[in-house]
Amino acid sequence: MDFATIIGFVGGIGVLSFLIHEGGGLERYYSEHAVIVIFGGSITATLIRFELGAFLSSFPTALKTVFGFGGSHANPRDLIAEIADMANIVRKSGPVGLDKATPHDKFLAKGVRYVADGFDENFIRETLERERDLHLHRVEMAGKVFRGIGDCAPAFGMIGTLIGMVQMFAEMSDPSKLGVFMAIALLATLYGAVVGNFFFLPIADKLNIKFAHEELNQTLVIDGVLQLRAGKSPAVIKEMLIAYLPEKQRADLMEAAA
């Protein structure tokens, strides 16, 4: 689970709740006009830009990827250690010994199962690479959809403000209505800024980070599984996979091995 994302959302909601409470309560900050303009406008504009399937699948993909409910969330160092443990099992019991192995990472577990079942190297490589590429494509599309909504929200906030101002100027003969229409106009801008910059754009950026993280992890797993299939020793596998680590972690891992 990604605690940074959760802490950020909880903290942001807390700040907004405090400011709204200090500003007179929630009822002053609610506007059906603003809700319809921001959410209706942003979502429909994004639907024009993307296919319906990509749009609908982006939300569960983002939930699983950003909040840590799916995908590869182990760090590369732990994956290397786990693959080395699998290599020790192969050395002692052969590939059939992997039948009882239970890797924590789902992608690694699938690759280990292929090795245990005796599939050839080309099948393992092609299958795992295909699954990695399709998963990364879904994450990339989810990031584009969320960025599209995040880009549209402030723009539709301005559209809502302009509509509110038109209504306000149309009622200049009745000063009692000017304040209401001005509030509606400003709330549209507020909603657009909050929805775009607090929710959709941060999630789009986090999806980009997760994309790079999962690409690295799953490529590491593919290389490690292929080395298991080739029967390489734990030391050789560690030496090859250590290239995936930053320099500092490489030194720490070598010291621990020594």
Summary of the structure (lengths in Angstrom):
residues: 258
radius of gyration: 25.6
end to end distance: 32.4
largest distance: 89.8
contacts: 820
relative contact order: 0.15
helix: 85%
strand: 0%
